[in-house]
Amino acid sequence: MNLNEQIADKYWNDIKSKAILLKDLEDGCYYFGECRNADVAQWHADKKKFTYWRHEFYGDVYEEDINHFEDDNGYDLFIPYSKATKEEFDRTK
């Protein structure tokens, strides 16, 4: 394993040790976490996706879906770390 692979492997192992795994998510619950555009999102088990409030540079705000980091689709992913409340989610709107 080369150095880049070792760094990537350590990075993903570190995330997995701190994050809430897909199997442990609860439908409809809100989670603090991280992705490029949000730090709070709601889990939807039927879609197997999170929803968060997306803010565009020109002022529009809308809901957008994003995958859990274990369902990597090549785009941005949400990494949940702890539960949040609906009020905390709504404050990000």
C-alpha positions as CSV (number, residue, x, y, z in Angstrom):
1,M,0.0,0.0,0.0
2,N,1.5,3.3,-1.0
3,L,1.5,6.5,1.2
4,N,-1.6,8.0,-0.5
5,E,-3.6,4.8,0.1
6,Q,-2.4,4.6,3.7
7,I,-3.6,8.2,4.3
8,A,-7.0,7.6,2.6
9,D,-7.4,4.3,4.6
10,K,-6.6,6.1,7.9
11,Y,-9.0,9.0,7.0
12,W,-11.9,6.6,6.3
13,N,-11.2,4.5,9.4
14,D,-11.2,7.7,11.5
15,I,-14.6,8.8,10.0
16,K,-16.1,5.4,10.6
17,S,-15.0,5.3,14.2
18,K,-16.8,8.6,14.9
19,A,-19.8,8.6,12.5
20,I,-23.2,7.0,12.9
21,L,-23.4,4.1,10.5
22,L,-26.2,3.6,8.0
23,K,-27.6,0.6,9.9
24,D,-28.0,2.8,13.1
25,L,-29.9,5.7,11.6
26,E,-33.5,6.3,12.6
27,D,-36.1,7.3,10.1
28,G,-37.2,10.9,10.4
29,C,-34.5,11.8,12.9
30,Y,-32.3,14.9,12.5
31,Y,-28.5,14.6,12.7
32,F,-25.5,16.9,13.1
33,G,-22.8,16.0,10.7
34,E,-20.8,17.4,7.8
35,C,-20.9,17.8,4.1
36,R,-20.0,20.6,1.7
37,N,-23.2,22.5,2.2
38,A,-24.7,21.6,5.5
39,D,-24.1,20.5,9.1
40,V,-27.7,19.4,10.0
41,A,-29.8,17.0,7.9
42,Q,-32.8,14.7,8.3
43,W,-32.7,11.0,7.5
44,H,-35.3,9.4,5.2
45,A,-35.1,5.6,5.4
46,D,-37.5,5.1,2.4
47,K,-35.2,7.1,0.1
48,K,-32.0,6.1,1.9
49,K,-31.0,9.7,1.8
50,F,-30.6,12.8,4.0
51,T,-32.4,16.0,3.3
52,Y,-30.9,19.4,4.1
53,W,-31.5,23.1,3.4
54,R,-29.4,24.2,0.4
55,H,-28.5,27.9,0.2
56,E,-27.6,29.2,-3.2
57,F,-25.3,32.3,-3.7
58,Y,-28.1,34.2,-5.2
59,G,-30.4,33.8,-2.3
60,D,-32.6,30.8,-3.1
61,V,-33.1,28.2,-0.3
62,Y,-34.5,24.7,-1.1
63,E,-34.3,21.1,0.2
64,E,-31.7,18.9,-1.3
65,D,-31.1,15.2,-0.9
66,I,-27.7,13.7,-0.1
67,N,-26.3,10.2,0.4
68,H,-24.9,8.8,3.6
69,F,-21.1,8.4,3.4
70,E,-21.5,4.6,3.1
71,D,-23.6,5.0,0.0
72,D,-20.9,6.9,-2.0
73,N,-22.2,7.9,-5.4
74,G,-19.3,10.1,-6.4
75,Y,-20.9,13.3,-5.2
76,D,-21.0,15.1,-1.8
77,L,-21.9,12.8,1.1
78,F,-23.3,13.5,4.6
79,I,-21.4,12.1,7.6
80,P,-23.7,12.1,10.7
81,Y,-22.1,12.4,14.1
82,S,-24.9,13.0,16.6
83,K,-28.6,13.6,16.8
84,A,-30.1,17.0,16.4
85,T,-33.6,18.4,16.8
86,K,-36.2,19.7,14.3
87,E,-35.6,23.2,15.7
88,E,-31.9,23.0,15.0
89,F,-32.6,21.7,11.5
90,D,-35.1,24.5,10.9
91,R,-32.6,27.2,12.0
92,T,-30.5,26.3,9.0
93,K,-33.3,27.3,6.6
